[in-house]
Amino acid sequence: MYLFYTNKIEEDWAVLDQAEARHCVQVLRMKVGDSVQFVDGKGTWYAGQLAEVHKKACRIAISKRQKQAPATAVDLHLAVAPTKNIDRLEWFLEKSTEIGISRVTPLLCQRSERKKLRPERLERVLIAAMKQSLKAQLPILNPLQKLQDFLSTIDSEQKFIAHCNPGQKKLLKDIYTAGKSVCILIGPEGDFVEGEVELAKQHGFEAISLGEARLRTETAAIVACHSINFMNQ
């Protein structure tokens, strides 16, 4: 079964955009009357039949729709400094979508080595991972933001900053309360500077450890994502 994605839905009709339509027509060789399944990225799964087929757009007559359970039991927001190697960031986006995440915010920090992103490319990674894992919820990808601008915008019930700087830190598993919305900050390859950690604390973020091992940025983000999902099962 191949799962399509579109947010172009009106009443009992949906339209696949050019990229999805091209795959439908040129790769899968689908024709008018064929059954298709697709998601809207907002939590609903659809079934229908192809009514019009073209490599630039395909029109679908919707026959069934079903609301899917949320991708995560709680609102899980990871704010992550993009890695210098973009492949590692894309790997994180793919795997976190498969595991379950609500939103991602790329952070610009003092030690950030990557200061520019191509949001449309990252969005494609998220869509592909959503379809591959048969989910109907597309994680929200926020624009790249400076850490200091981001901190005051968060209203999650629990807020954490993971870092490797000296000082006392509790393990995530010991401080997080299952059922509560959560935002976790993950720093760049050189980690957060002490001033950034202190600024985060001033905005209500608690310092945490993800374990004794020193983890890469993308690995730390995956560990945090999996831990929250596991504790909410």
C-alpha beads as a LAMMPS data file, in Angstrom:
LAMMPS data file: protein, C-alpha beads

233 atoms
232 bonds

1 atom types
1 bond types

-500.0 500.0 xlo xhi
-500.0 500.0 ylo yhi
-500.0 500.0 zlo zhi

Masses

1 110.0

Atoms # bond

1 1 1 0.000 0.000 0.000
2 1 1 1.265 3.459 -0.919
3 1 1 0.128 6.376 1.192
4 1 1 -0.218 9.834 -0.375
5 1 1 -0.271 13.233 1.311
6 1 1 -2.251 16.353 0.491
7 1 1 -3.712 19.286 2.393
8 1 1 -5.773 20.377 -0.603
9 1 1 -9.133 19.027 0.542
10 1 1 -12.579 20.540 -0.003
11 1 1 -15.711 18.685 1.066
12 1 1 -15.614 15.291 -0.723
13 1 1 -12.709 16.056 -3.047
14 1 1 -8.932 16.169 -2.708
15 1 1 -6.120 17.106 -5.090
16 1 1 -2.596 15.699 -5.124
17 1 1 0.072 18.293 -5.879
18 1 1 2.614 17.882 -8.678
19 1 1 5.159 15.814 -6.754
20 1 1 2.567 13.354 -5.442
21 1 1 0.708 13.271 -8.760
22 1 1 3.890 12.514 -10.681
23 1 1 4.602 9.562 -8.406
24 1 1 1.010 8.378 -8.751
25 1 1 1.024 8.531 -12.551
26 1 1 4.605 7.928 -13.664
27 1 1 5.892 5.587 -10.950
28 1 1 2.844 3.689 -9.709
29 1 1 1.029 3.847 -13.095
30 1 1 -2.313 4.442 -11.431
31 1 1 -5.417 5.174 -13.482
32 1 1 -8.891 6.689 -13.114
33 1 1 -10.979 4.511 -10.823
34 1 1 -8.045 3.129 -8.842
35 1 1 -8.383 3.196 -5.063
36 1 1 -6.006 5.420 -3.107
37 1 1 -5.348 6.246 0.513
38 1 1 -3.941 9.531 1.759
39 1 1 -3.492 11.684 4.856
40 1 1 -3.860 15.403 5.421
41 1 1 -1.034 15.870 7.943
42 1 1 -3.572 17.054 10.526
43 1 1 -4.569 13.666 11.875
44 1 1 -7.109 12.332 9.364
45 1 1 -6.729 9.280 7.126
46 1 1 -8.726 9.168 3.864
47 1 1 -9.709 6.609 1.264
48 1 1 -11.047 7.353 -2.203
49 1 1 -10.865 6.767 -5.957
50 1 1 -8.955 8.637 -8.614
51 1 1 -11.381 10.773 -10.617
52 1 1 -8.860 12.682 -12.745
53 1 1 -5.270 11.680 -13.444
54 1 1 -2.509 13.956 -14.678
55 1 1 1.198 14.176 -13.870
56 1 1 0.730 17.739 -12.599
57 1 1 -2.324 17.042 -10.408
58 1 1 -4.647 14.190 -9.545
59 1 1 -8.222 14.616 -8.298
60 1 1 -9.610 12.164 -5.745
61 1 1 -13.231 11.482 -4.844
62 1 1 -13.234 10.840 -1.086
63 1 1 -15.231 7.806 0.046
64 1 1 -14.070 7.453 3.642
65 1 1 -12.278 9.453 6.315
66 1 1 -11.099 8.431 9.758
67 1 1 -9.471 10.407 12.533
68 1 1 -6.218 8.837 13.697
69 1 1 -4.881 9.001 17.248
70 1 1 -2.278 11.766 17.738
71 1 1 1.315 10.892 16.843
72 1 1 2.296 11.537 20.471
73 1 1 0.384 11.160 23.724
74 1 1 1.507 14.665 24.757
75 1 1 2.657 17.807 22.992
76 1 1 6.361 17.092 22.462
77 1 1 8.433 20.034 21.242
78 1 1 12.135 19.605 20.509
79 1 1 14.229 22.702 19.835
80 1 1 17.469 21.567 18.225
81 1 1 20.528 23.397 16.931
82 1 1 21.028 22.225 13.307
83 1 1 24.114 20.114 12.705
84 1 1 26.881 21.202 10.354
85 1 1 26.218 18.069 8.292
86 1 1 22.637 18.537 7.082
87 1 1 22.234 14.774 6.612
88 1 1 22.358 14.332 10.381
89 1 1 19.583 16.863 10.924
90 1 1 17.464 15.191 8.250
91 1 1 18.097 11.814 9.908
92 1 1 16.830 13.220 13.197
93 1 1 13.699 14.646 11.533
94 1 1 12.986 11.324 9.847
95 1 1 13.436 9.182 12.945
96 1 1 11.645 11.538 15.343
97 1 1 8.649 11.595 12.994
98 1 1 8.595 7.796 13.013
99 1 1 8.851 7.676 16.824
100 1 1 6.386 10.526 17.422
101 1 1 6.923 14.262 17.817
102 1 1 4.608 17.281 17.733
103 1 1 6.896 20.093 16.630
104 1 1 10.515 20.946 15.910
105 1 1 12.231 24.329 16.157
106 1 1 15.745 24.728 14.730
107 1 1 17.818 26.890 17.098
108 1 1 20.579 29.355 16.315
109 1 1 23.055 29.279 19.203
110 1 1 26.420 30.887 19.928
111 1 1 28.363 27.807 18.823
112 1 1 26.106 26.915 15.887
113 1 1 28.052 25.945 12.777
114 1 1 25.014 25.873 10.491
115 1 1 23.175 29.175 10.291
116 1 1 20.973 28.638 7.243
117 1 1 18.397 26.008 6.330
118 1 1 16.211 25.071 3.391
119 1 1 12.808 24.629 5.072
120 1 1 11.150 23.194 1.959
121 1 1 13.733 20.379 1.851
122 1 1 13.272 19.583 5.540
123 1 1 9.490 19.624 5.084
124 1 1 9.839 16.966 2.373
125 1 1 11.796 14.787 4.796
126 1 1 9.018 15.093 7.372
127 1 1 6.308 14.268 4.826
128 1 1 8.188 11.215 3.555
129 1 1 8.733 9.930 7.108
130 1 1 5.079 10.524 8.002
131 1 1 3.906 8.502 5.001
132 1 1 6.497 5.747 5.494
133 1 1 5.455 5.256 9.121
134 1 1 1.744 5.371 8.187
135 1 1 0.991 8.372 10.368
136 1 1 -1.610 11.035 9.635
137 1 1 -0.030 13.796 11.734
138 1 1 2.730 15.921 10.207
139 1 1 5.079 17.459 12.795
140 1 1 5.163 21.254 12.768
141 1 1 8.494 22.630 11.564
142 1 1 9.086 26.143 12.871
143 1 1 11.510 28.616 11.267
144 1 1 15.119 28.838 12.441
145 1 1 15.172 31.066 15.529
146 1 1 17.768 32.619 17.801
147 1 1 17.814 30.914 21.188
148 1 1 17.233 34.162 23.079
149 1 1 14.158 34.954 20.972
150 1 1 12.761 31.444 21.333
151 1 1 12.924 31.037 25.111
152 1 1 10.124 33.460 26.012
153 1 1 7.671 31.961 23.506
154 1 1 7.282 28.536 25.150
155 1 1 4.318 27.668 27.354
156 1 1 4.882 23.904 27.719
157 1 1 4.073 22.495 31.161
158 1 1 7.651 21.285 31.556
159 1 1 10.744 22.834 29.977
160 1 1 14.222 21.298 29.929
161 1 1 17.667 22.098 28.561
162 1 1 20.029 19.167 27.983
163 1 1 23.722 20.009 28.163
164 1 1 27.099 18.543 29.122
165 1 1 28.521 21.503 31.044
166 1 1 29.677 20.899 34.646
167 1 1 27.068 21.176 37.354
168 1 1 24.300 19.167 38.941
169 1 1 21.646 17.873 36.561
170 1 1 18.828 15.386 36.988
171 1 1 18.157 12.615 34.510
172 1 1 15.232 13.271 32.171
173 1 1 13.537 10.070 33.342
174 1 1 13.649 11.263 36.950
175 1 1 12.301 14.769 36.423
176 1 1 9.718 14.483 33.636
177 1 1 6.090 13.862 34.647
178 1 1 4.187 11.661 32.208
179 1 1 1.144 13.316 30.664
180 1 1 2.577 16.824 30.657
181 1 1 3.454 18.805 27.538
182 1 1 7.189 19.294 27.250
183 1 1 9.826 21.326 25.422
184 1 1 13.451 20.135 25.370
185 1 1 16.430 22.165 24.126
186 1 1 19.314 20.348 22.415
187 1 1 22.443 22.365 21.663
188 1 1 24.938 22.433 18.785
189 1 1 27.949 20.129 18.363
190 1 1 29.989 22.370 20.704
191 1 1 27.108 22.396 23.240
192 1 1 25.445 25.417 24.801
193 1 1 27.717 28.027 26.361
194 1 1 27.191 28.612 30.077
195 1 1 25.470 31.936 29.436
196 1 1 22.847 30.223 27.258
197 1 1 22.160 27.641 29.958
198 1 1 21.701 30.364 32.549
199 1 1 19.420 32.337 30.232
200 1 1 17.285 29.242 29.680
201 1 1 17.026 28.717 33.432
202 1 1 15.836 32.295 33.836
203 1 1 12.984 31.419 31.454
204 1 1 11.934 28.387 33.487
205 1 1 13.979 25.662 31.788
206 1 1 15.497 23.000 34.048
207 1 1 18.910 21.500 33.284
208 1 1 18.838 17.773 32.545
209 1 1 21.135 14.914 31.597
210 1 1 20.316 12.260 29.002
211 1 1 22.788 9.794 30.522
212 1 1 26.504 9.371 31.099
213 1 1 27.498 9.018 27.433
214 1 1 28.462 12.105 25.451
215 1 1 26.016 12.166 22.546
216 1 1 26.012 13.867 19.171
217 1 1 23.363 16.545 18.729
218 1 1 21.080 14.392 16.586
219 1 1 21.536 11.367 18.852
220 1 1 20.689 13.393 21.957
221 1 1 17.545 14.664 20.242
222 1 1 16.456 11.117 19.359
223 1 1 17.131 9.895 22.901
224 1 1 14.976 12.728 24.270
225 1 1 12.211 12.016 21.750
226 1 1 12.145 8.289 22.477
227 1 1 12.331 8.791 26.253
228 1 1 9.276 11.067 26.332
229 1 1 7.303 8.707 24.108
230 1 1 8.311 5.690 26.186
231 1 1 7.335 7.367 29.457
232 1 1 3.909 8.225 28.019
233 1 1 3.018 4.721 26.901

Bonds

1 1 1 2
2 1 2 3
3 1 3 4
4 1 4 5
5 1 5 6
6 1 6 7
7 1 7 8
8 1 8 9
9 1 9 10
10 1 10 11
11 1 11 12
12 1 12 13
13 1 13 14
14 1 14 15
15 1 15 16
16 1 16 17
17 1 17 18
18 1 18 19
19 1 19 20
20 1 20 21
21 1 21 22
22 1 22 23
23 1 23 24
24 1 24 25
25 1 25 26
26 1 26 27
27 1 27 28
28 1 28 29
29 1 29 30
30 1 30 31
31 1 31 32
32 1 32 33
33 1 33 34
34 1 34 35
35 1 35 36
36 1 36 37
37 1 37 38
38 1 38 39
39 1 39 40
40 1 40 41
41 1 41 42
42 1 42 43
43 1 43 44
44 1 44 45
45 1 45 46
46 1 46 47
47 1 47 48
48 1 48 49
49 1 49 50
50 1 50 51
51 1 51 52
52 1 52 53
53 1 53 54
54 1 54 55
55 1 55 56
56 1 56 57
57 1 57 58
58 1 58 59
59 1 59 60
60 1 60 61
61 1 61 62
62 1 62 63
63 1 63 64
64 1 64 65
65 1 65 66
66 1 66 67
67 1 67 68
68 1 68 69
69 1 69 70
70 1 70 71
71 1 71 72
72 1 72 73
73 1 73 74
74 1 74 75
75 1 75 76
76 1 76 77
77 1 77 78
78 1 78 79
79 1 79 80
80 1 80 81
81 1 81 82
82 1 82 83
83 1 83 84
84 1 84 85
85 1 85 86
86 1 86 87
87 1 87 88
88 1 88 89
89 1 89 90
90 1 90 91
91 1 91 92
92 1 92 93
93 1 93 94
94 1 94 95
95 1 95 96
96 1 96 97
97 1 97 98
98 1 98 99
99 1 99 100
100 1 100 101
101 1 101 102
102 1 102 103
103 1 103 104
104 1 104 105
105 1 105 106
106 1 106 107
107 1 107 108
108 1 108 109
109 1 109 110
110 1 110 111
111 1 111 112
112 1 112 113
113 1 113 114
114 1 114 115
115 1 115 116
116 1 116 117
117 1 117 118
118 1 118 119
119 1 119 120
120 1 120 121
121 1 121 122
122 1 122 123
123 1 123 124
124 1 124 125
125 1 125 126
126 1 126 127
127 1 127 128
128 1 128 129
129 1 129 130
130 1 130 131
131 1 131 132
132 1 132 133
133 1 133 134
134 1 134 135
135 1 135 136
136 1 136 137
137 1 137 138
138 1 138 139
139 1 139 140
140 1 140 141
141 1 141 142
142 1 142 143
143 1 143 144
144 1 144 145
145 1 145 146
146 1 146 147
147 1 147 148
148 1 148 149
149 1 149 150
150 1 150 151
151 1 151 152
152 1 152 153
153 1 153 154
154 1 154 155
155 1 155 156
156 1 156 157
157 1 157 158
158 1 158 159
159 1 159 160
160 1 160 161
161 1 161 162
162 1 162 163
163 1 163 164
164 1 164 165
165 1 165 166
166 1 166 167
167 1 167 168
168 1 168 169
169 1 169 170
170 1 170 171
171 1 171 172
172 1 172 173
173 1 173 174
174 1 174 175
175 1 175 176
176 1 176 177
177 1 177 178
178 1 178 179
179 1 179 180
180 1 180 181
181 1 181 182
182 1 182 183
183 1 183 184
184 1 184 185
185 1 185 186
186 1 186 187
187 1 187 188
188 1 188 189
189 1 189 190
190 1 190 191
191 1 191 192
192 1 192 193
193 1 193 194
194 1 194 195
195 1 195 196
196 1 196 197
197 1 197 198
198 1 198 199
199 1 199 200
200 1 200 201
201 1 201 202
202 1 202 203
203 1 203 204
204 1 204 205
205 1 205 206
206 1 206 207
207 1 207 208
208 1 208 209
209 1 209 210
210 1 210 211
211 1 211 212
212 1 212 213
213 1 213 214
214 1 214 215
215 1 215 216
216 1 216 217
217 1 217 218
218 1 218 219
219 1 219 220
220 1 220 221
221 1 221 222
222 1 222 223
223 1 223 224
224 1 224 225
225 1 225 226
226 1 226 227
227 1 227 228
228 1 228 229
229 1 229 230
230 1 230 231
231 1 231 232
232 1 232 233
